[in-house]
Amino acid sequence: MRTNRILAAIALIALIGILAYGLVLAYTPKPQVLQGQIEAREYNISSKVPGRVEQVLVRRGDKVNQGDLLYAIYSPELKAKLMQAEGGRDAAKAMQQEADNGARKQQILASREQWLKAQAAATLAKTTFERIEALFEEGVLARQKRDEAFTQWQAAKYTEQAALAMYQMADEGARDETKAAAAGNARMAEGAVNEVNAILADSQMRSPKTAEVSEVLLQAGELAPSGFPVVSLIDMSDAWAVFQVREDQLKQVKQGQTVLLTIPALERDVEFTVSHIAVMGDFATWRATESGHDFDMRTFQVELRPSEAIVDLRVGMSVLFAL
């Protein structure tokens, strides 16, 4: 009899415990689980140079390092422009060198000989005038002859001065302004060559990051327009998780907060840090809190970045966030 009472008391206590636990479970709020996905930085590699794809050195899934050659574009028009630019540069440099060097030695010598010739002619004209002047003073010659000799002497003297100026100009070389203009033309021509070379360098497209090839859109022999992405890269070292959080749940998420997220595909929990909360709600994803009311729930995009590198992480993997 006593044993039956004890068993009944134990059963009653157990029943009360079960009921209490049920009530606790019933009134305890269930954790809300948000589902997001993994995103990563994508690079679409395109060229400013339109032309035919000469070669593609990568395939989808290849791992590439920064600076690796991805593909090359052949453009005969650019080759022709480079030849023209180099020709203009060579001509401009030759003109600059000519201005710096001045007149040739033969030209300087010829100018000097012309000056000496004019000087001798002026000396002779002066001597002739002095003789005729003496005869005029004695009354032997008419004034007309004396005036003609004087004019020839003055003309010979001016011719000598002009020849001297030409000789000095040839000896001094080009003016400073002419040299500066020639140097400017040479720099301009060099800039044209550098411009074409820069465009040609852009036809040899290299990887800007260490990443993985996700798409190859054109193959060798196909025509690539300017700016068309030929190869796409995914940098998994720059990956993050994206969630759409309703505004009534947003108070549980803070900038810089560290949380534990679950990646079902990898069967592991990973620590993430909230790196960005959108300043503007998404008006495309919303729901009414209750039918017939005007208050609508909108969502805000939240980005979280992993605290450490995650092995085998892929873009598009689901991520679970328990609030």
Protein Blocks (a to p, Z undefined) as FASTA:
>chain_A
ZZmmmmmmmmmmmmmmmmmmmmmmmmpccdddddddddddddddddfbgcddfbdcbdeh
iacdehiafbdcddfklmmmmmmmmmmmmmmmmmmmmmmnopafklmmmmmmmmmmmmmm
mmmmmmmmmmmmmmmmnomacfklmmmmmmmmmmmmmmmmmmmmmmmmmmnopafklmmm
mmmmmmmmmmmmmmmmmmmmmmmccdfbdcddfbdfbdehiacdehiafbdcddfklgcd
dddddfklmmmpcehiacddddfklopacddddfbdcfbdcfkbccdfbghiabdcdddd
dddddfbdcehiaehiacdddZZ
